[in-house]
Amino acid sequence: MDEGRKTPFYEKHLALGGKIVNYSGWLLPVQFPQGLVEEVINTRKGVSLFDVSHMGEISVKGRGAEAYLQKMVTNDLARLKNNAVMYSPVCYPDGGVVDDILVYRVEDDNYLLVVNAANTDKDFDWFMENLSGDVVLTNLSPDYAQLALQGPDSEKILQSLVSEPLEKIRNYHFVSDLNLAGAKCLVSRTGYTGEDGFEIYCSNEDASKIWDAVWEAGQKYSLSAAGLGSRDVLRLEASMPLYGHELSSDLNPLMAGLDRFVALGKAVSFNGQEALKIYKQEGLTQKLFGLEMADRGVPREGYPVSDGESELGWISSGTYSPTLDKFIAMAFLDPKAVKPGDQVVVTIRNRSYGARIIKMPFYRRDY
């Protein structure tokens, strides 16, 4: 195995039989002995614990923090209150995506950005290149460990460990100094699975005892560990984009259907605003659609999609969905040529497989 960085939970993964892979320079479990399918089902029906310490964290502080971030993100931070979280793409001037991030507003003039692991250094450099005003940027990534507790039983487990009523933490809100296992943690009601859940940010020094406390409390709720493989399936079932697949320097947020996170009319102009306005006015040539395979073929990234004669686009992410017991995919297709309900053809190893265009998300929780 290639050398990589170990998270504070590395030994926990080994003890549980996790299959370790190098992901974006980090040694992380791709799955555990119960297998990917069981990890997905357990997250949907019960609760799973994910190590997401590879994610990056950047502090943005200063009197000019909000004005500066308004220029950097496509969403409108004027709507973001203290102790709330906002999802937003970050764009280049041409509208391509640098990354998609979470913005935590800790308090006035104090923000925490959570960025994708593979993009941490690139993102920090981009924010530094565009730095303006009374703002101080700090890359806190080496100081943070992060766990994601995801699934319908997640609140019950965490509530048994803290005194603060967790129902008060609404979706995409957080508490920055929650006492958990004798340690101060930032805990947000966020996740990348489509389920209710929490993400726990703590120091590397406190990480092991926090894992142990959550793990012990979770045994009465059939808590199990889950890896990168099931996390990717869960986010695809919930139709959440993944950088490098549905977003990239060549794939803008309008193509990915993220219009509600792109405030083209906000007062402060942002990187990529004019390019995205023009792109919207001229009309999309490719847009993200959901596919459900009619034939039993496994759709994978890059496979072409056609109407049987002319190529319409390509698959950006695809897999088997244990929750739906179907093969599903997201694909960039010509919106002038297709609509939900249409039949299309996916070419897999020079063979044609039927598929149907359906609305996303593929899965939405009902609680």
PLY file of the C-alpha trace (Angstrom):
ply
format ascii 1.0
element vertex 367
property float x
property float y
property float z
element edge 366
property int vertex1
property int vertex2
end_header
0.00 0.00 0.00
1.20 3.51 -0.80
2.31 5.55 2.17
-0.30 7.99 3.35
-1.36 10.03 6.34
-3.07 8.26 9.20
-6.08 9.76 10.95
-6.33 9.47 14.77
-8.78 6.62 14.18
-6.45 4.49 12.04
-5.88 1.86 14.76
-9.64 1.69 15.42
-10.19 0.77 11.77
-7.54 -1.95 11.88
-9.03 -3.42 15.05
-12.44 -3.64 13.35
-10.98 -5.33 10.26
-11.27 -2.33 7.96
-9.82 -2.67 4.46
-7.46 0.31 4.19
-6.83 2.21 0.97
-4.98 5.41 0.11
-7.59 8.09 -0.58
-6.36 11.59 -1.41
-3.17 10.86 0.50
-4.98 9.47 3.56
-5.09 5.86 4.77
-8.80 5.23 5.25
-11.15 2.22 5.35
-12.99 1.58 2.10
-15.17 -1.01 3.84
-15.41 -3.28 6.88
-16.00 -7.06 7.07
-19.81 -6.77 6.96
-19.45 -5.36 3.43
-20.60 -2.28 1.58
-24.23 -3.35 1.13
-24.74 -3.95 4.85
-23.06 -0.64 5.67
-25.51 1.20 3.40
-28.55 -0.62 4.81
-27.41 -0.09 8.40
-26.99 3.64 7.79
-30.47 3.89 6.26
-32.20 1.81 8.94
-30.03 2.32 12.01
-26.78 4.21 12.41
-23.17 4.15 11.17
-19.94 5.85 12.20
-17.64 7.30 9.51
-14.12 8.66 9.86
-14.04 11.85 7.79
-10.89 13.35 9.32
-9.43 13.75 5.84
-11.71 16.73 5.18
-10.01 20.14 5.31
-10.82 23.03 7.63
-9.94 26.69 6.99
-10.54 29.51 9.46
-11.58 32.93 8.10
-11.54 35.74 10.66
-11.58 39.52 10.66
-13.85 42.51 10.19
-13.82 41.95 6.43
-14.55 38.21 6.58
-18.15 38.30 5.33
-17.44 40.77 2.52
-14.44 38.72 1.43
-16.30 35.39 1.50
-19.21 36.90 -0.43
-16.77 37.41 -3.32
-15.47 33.87 -3.03
-18.65 31.77 -2.82
-21.68 31.61 -5.11
-24.28 31.39 -2.34
-25.47 34.47 -0.42
-23.84 34.61 3.02
-26.03 37.57 3.99
-28.67 34.94 4.80
-26.34 32.94 7.05
-26.89 33.40 10.78
-24.51 32.61 13.64
-24.34 28.87 14.45
-25.67 27.98 11.00
-24.09 26.18 8.04
-24.39 26.97 4.34
-23.42 24.83 1.36
-21.84 26.65 -1.58
-19.75 26.11 -4.67
-16.58 28.19 -5.09
-15.94 29.19 -8.70
-13.19 30.36 -10.98
-13.85 33.51 -13.07
-15.00 31.31 -16.00
-17.66 29.62 -13.83
-15.79 26.35 -13.37
-15.71 24.98 -9.85
-12.73 25.23 -7.52
-14.58 23.18 -4.90
-17.92 22.81 -3.14
-17.69 23.63 0.56
-19.57 24.12 3.80
-19.42 27.55 5.44
-19.90 27.58 9.22
-20.67 31.00 10.71
-19.30 30.73 14.25
-20.04 34.36 15.04
-19.71 37.78 13.41
-16.33 37.99 11.64
-15.52 34.32 12.37
-16.15 31.55 9.83
-14.99 27.97 9.39
-14.80 26.51 5.88
-14.94 22.73 5.45
-13.44 21.68 2.12
-12.91 18.42 0.23
-9.83 16.45 1.21
-8.18 16.32 -2.21
-8.69 20.08 -2.63
-7.50 21.37 0.75
-4.16 22.79 -0.38
-5.54 24.02 -3.69
-8.47 25.71 -1.95
-6.27 27.39 0.64
-3.97 28.71 -2.09
-6.98 29.99 -4.07
-8.40 31.80 -1.05
-4.97 33.28 -0.30
-4.54 34.46 -3.90
-7.85 36.31 -3.67
-7.37 37.61 -0.13
-8.59 41.16 0.46
-9.68 43.38 3.35
-9.16 42.86 7.07
-9.09 39.07 6.96
-6.85 36.36 8.41
-6.85 32.87 6.86
-5.55 29.84 8.75
-5.40 26.26 7.52
-6.58 24.31 10.58
-6.78 20.96 8.81
-3.85 19.35 10.68
-5.50 20.20 14.01
-8.92 18.63 13.41
-10.28 15.12 13.58
-13.82 14.52 12.35
-16.44 11.81 12.77
-19.80 11.52 11.03
-22.57 9.76 12.95
-25.28 9.08 10.38
-28.68 7.40 10.43
-32.09 7.59 12.11
-30.68 6.47 15.49
-27.83 8.99 15.51
-29.58 11.50 17.77
-30.39 8.85 20.38
-26.73 7.83 20.62
-25.31 11.32 20.79
-28.00 12.55 23.19
-26.95 9.87 25.69
-23.50 11.49 25.78
-24.35 15.20 26.04
-26.54 17.35 28.28
-27.68 19.84 25.65
-31.00 18.92 23.94
-29.97 17.91 20.44
-33.42 18.49 18.93
-32.60 22.19 19.27
-29.82 21.76 16.71
-31.75 22.05 13.48
-30.56 20.76 10.13
-27.50 22.70 8.94
-26.95 24.28 12.37
-24.27 23.60 14.96
-22.97 24.09 18.49
-19.34 25.12 18.62
-18.48 24.09 22.20
-20.45 20.95 23.00
-18.99 18.91 25.87
-18.60 15.33 24.65
-16.65 12.73 26.64
-15.01 15.54 28.59
-13.84 17.33 25.46
-15.08 20.47 23.71
-16.33 19.69 20.20
-18.01 21.48 17.34
-21.08 19.39 16.48
-23.24 20.12 13.43
-26.41 18.51 12.11
-24.95 17.81 8.69
-23.85 14.83 6.63
-23.23 13.34 3.22
-25.61 10.39 3.32
-29.14 11.76 2.97
-29.92 10.67 6.54
-30.28 12.60 9.75
-26.96 12.78 11.52
-24.16 14.75 13.07
-20.60 15.64 12.21
-18.26 15.92 15.20
-15.13 18.09 14.97
-12.55 17.65 17.72
-8.83 17.91 18.40
-6.57 15.02 17.44
-5.74 14.58 21.13
-9.39 14.03 22.08
-10.28 11.90 19.05
-9.71 8.43 20.49
-11.78 8.93 23.64
-14.61 10.49 21.62
-14.67 7.49 19.27
-14.73 5.15 22.27
-17.58 7.03 23.94
-19.70 7.10 20.78
-18.91 3.48 19.97
-19.86 2.24 23.44
-23.07 4.28 23.54
-24.00 3.03 20.08
-23.86 -0.70 20.76
-27.47 -0.82 22.00
-28.48 0.70 18.66
-26.45 -1.68 16.44
-23.93 1.03 15.57
-21.35 -0.17 13.06
-18.38 1.40 11.33
-18.69 2.31 7.65
-16.14 3.18 5.01
-15.56 5.25 1.91
-17.37 2.82 -0.38
-20.73 2.98 1.37
-20.38 6.73 1.86
-20.10 7.16 -1.90
-23.15 4.93 -2.52
-25.19 6.79 0.11
-24.40 10.21 -1.34
-25.26 8.97 -4.85
-28.61 7.57 -3.68
-29.29 11.01 -2.16
-28.11 12.66 -5.43
-25.37 14.69 -3.76
-22.57 15.86 -6.05
-18.98 14.71 -5.67
-16.16 16.99 -6.74
-14.35 15.49 -9.71
-17.53 13.77 -10.88
-20.47 16.22 -10.90
-18.35 19.34 -10.29
-14.93 20.34 -11.60
-13.08 23.16 -13.31
-14.94 22.09 -16.47
-18.34 21.42 -14.85
-20.09 24.47 -13.43
-22.76 24.44 -10.69
-25.61 25.25 -13.10
-24.80 22.15 -15.11
-24.94 20.16 -11.87
-28.42 21.51 -11.08
-27.21 23.57 -8.12
-29.01 26.75 -9.16
-30.44 27.30 -5.67
-26.89 27.62 -4.33
-25.87 30.19 -6.95
-27.12 33.67 -6.02
-26.69 35.35 -9.39
-28.52 38.43 -8.14
-26.74 39.00 -4.86
-25.43 42.51 -4.23
-21.77 41.52 -3.99
-20.30 40.16 -7.20
-18.51 36.82 -6.87
-15.93 34.93 -8.88
-17.67 33.40 -11.90
-20.88 35.44 -11.56
-20.79 37.05 -15.00
-19.76 33.84 -16.73
-22.59 31.93 -15.05
-25.12 34.63 -15.97
-24.10 34.37 -19.62
-24.17 30.57 -19.43
-27.71 30.65 -18.07
-28.89 33.18 -20.65
-27.48 31.20 -23.55
-28.96 27.94 -22.26
-27.36 24.78 -20.90
-25.82 22.36 -23.35
-25.37 19.71 -20.65
-27.30 19.22 -17.42
-27.32 16.56 -14.72
-30.07 13.93 -14.90
-30.88 10.78 -12.95
-30.85 7.38 -14.66
-32.40 4.09 -13.60
-31.13 1.06 -15.48
-33.84 -0.99 -17.17
-31.36 -3.71 -18.13
-28.97 -5.31 -15.67
-25.79 -3.43 -16.45
-23.54 -1.55 -14.04
-23.30 2.13 -15.05
-19.88 3.64 -14.38
-18.27 7.04 -14.71
-17.49 7.97 -18.31
-19.85 5.52 -20.00
-21.61 7.21 -22.95
-25.39 7.74 -23.02
-27.32 7.94 -26.31
-30.82 7.77 -27.74
-29.72 4.66 -29.61
-28.23 6.62 -32.48
-26.86 10.00 -31.35
-24.76 10.49 -28.23
-26.48 12.61 -25.59
-23.81 12.78 -22.89
-21.99 10.70 -20.30
-22.34 9.17 -16.86
-20.66 11.07 -14.02
-21.40 8.58 -11.19
-23.13 5.21 -11.14
-23.50 2.10 -9.01
-25.85 -0.48 -7.54
-28.23 0.99 -4.95
-28.85 -1.44 -2.06
-31.61 0.83 -0.74
-33.57 0.77 -4.00
-32.28 -2.59 -5.29
-31.59 -0.94 -8.65
-28.64 0.23 -10.68
-28.65 4.04 -10.75
-26.51 6.79 -12.19
-26.19 10.52 -12.62
-25.40 11.67 -16.13
-24.73 14.90 -17.98
-27.14 14.98 -20.93
-28.40 17.49 -23.46
-31.47 19.07 -21.76
-32.91 20.07 -25.15
-32.97 16.43 -26.24
-34.24 14.58 -23.16
-36.66 14.83 -20.24
-37.68 12.66 -17.27
-39.44 9.52 -18.41
-37.45 9.19 -21.65
-35.75 5.93 -22.53
-32.02 6.10 -23.29
-29.15 3.70 -23.96
-25.99 3.29 -21.88
-23.02 1.73 -23.65
-21.11 -0.65 -21.35
-18.11 -2.41 -22.87
-19.47 -2.01 -26.39
-22.89 -3.40 -25.46
-26.13 -1.44 -25.21
-28.22 -1.38 -22.03
-31.58 0.34 -21.65
-32.16 3.00 -19.02
-34.84 5.50 -18.07
-34.41 9.14 -17.08
-35.93 9.82 -13.66
-36.13 12.76 -11.28
-33.61 13.13 -8.48
-32.97 12.55 -5.67
-33.20 8.79 -6.07
-33.76 8.47 -2.32
-35.26 10.87 0.22
-35.70 9.98 3.89
-39.27 9.91 5.19
-38.71 10.90 8.83
0 1
1 2
2 3
3 4
4 5
5 6
6 7
7 8
8 9
9 10
10 11
11 12
12 13
13 14
14 15
15 16
16 17
17 18
18 19
19 20
20 21
21 22
22 23
23 24
24 25
25 26
26 27
27 28
28 29
29 30
30 31
31 32
32 33
33 34
34 35
35 36
36 37
37 38
38 39
39 40
40 41
41 42
42 43
43 44
44 45
45 46
46 47
47 48
48 49
49 50
50 51
51 52
52 53
53 54
54 55
55 56
56 57
57 58
58 59
59 60
60 61
61 62
62 63
63 64
64 65
65 66
66 67
67 68
68 69
69 70
70 71
71 72
72 73
73 74
74 75
75 76
76 77
77 78
78 79
79 80
80 81
81 82
82 83
83 84
84 85
85 86
86 87
87 88
88 89
89 90
90 91
91 92
92 93
93 94
94 95
95 96
96 97
97 98
98 99
99 100
100 101
101 102
102 103
103 104
104 105
105 106
106 107
107 108
108 109
109 110
110 111
111 112
112 113
113 114
114 115
115 116
116 117
117 118
118 119
119 120
120 121
121 122
122 123
123 124
124 125
125 126
126 127
127 128
128 129
129 130
130 131
131 132
132 133
133 134
134 135
135 136
136 137
137 138
138 139
139 140
140 141
141 142
142 143
143 144
144 145
145 146
146 147
147 148
148 149
149 150
150 151
151 152
152 153
153 154
154 155
155 156
156 157
157 158
158 159
159 160
160 161
161 162
162 163
163 164
164 165
165 166
166 167
167 168
168 169
169 170
170 171
171 172
172 173
173 174
174 175
175 176
176 177
177 178
178 179
179 180
180 181
181 182
182 183
183 184
184 185
185 186
186 187
187 188
188 189
189 190
190 191
191 192
192 193
193 194
194 195
195 196
196 197
197 198
198 199
199 200
200 201
201 202
202 203
203 204
204 205
205 206
206 207
207 208
208 209
209 210
210 211
211 212
212 213
213 214
214 215
215 216
216 217
217 218
218 219
219 220
220 221
221 222
222 223
223 224
224 225
225 226
226 227
227 228
228 229
229 230
230 231
231 232
232 233
233 234
234 235
235 236
236 237
237 238
238 239
239 240
240 241
241 242
242 243
243 244
244 245
245 246
246 247
247 248
248 249
249 250
250 251
251 252
252 253
253 254
254 255
255 256
256 257
257 258
258 259
259 260
260 261
261 262
262 263
263 264
264 265
265 266
266 267
267 268
268 269
269 270
270 271
271 272
272 273
273 274
274 275
275 276
276 277
277 278
278 279
279 280
280 281
281 282
282 283
283 284
284 285
285 286
286 287
287 288
288 289
289 290
290 291
291 292
292 293
293 294
294 295
295 296
296 297
297 298
298 299
299 300
300 301
301 302
302 303
303 304
304 305
305 306
306 307
307 308
308 309
309 310
310 311
311 312
312 313
313 314
314 315
315 316
316 317
317 318
318 319
319 320
320 321
321 322
322 323
323 324
324 325
325 326
326 327
327 328
328 329
329 330
330 331
331 332
332 333
333 334
334 335
335 336
336 337
337 338
338 339
339 340
340 341
341 342
342 343
343 344
344 345
345 346
346 347
347 348
348 349
349 350
350 351
351 352
352 353
353 354
354 355
355 356
356 357
357 358
358 359
359 360
360 361
361 362
362 363
363 364
364 365
365 366
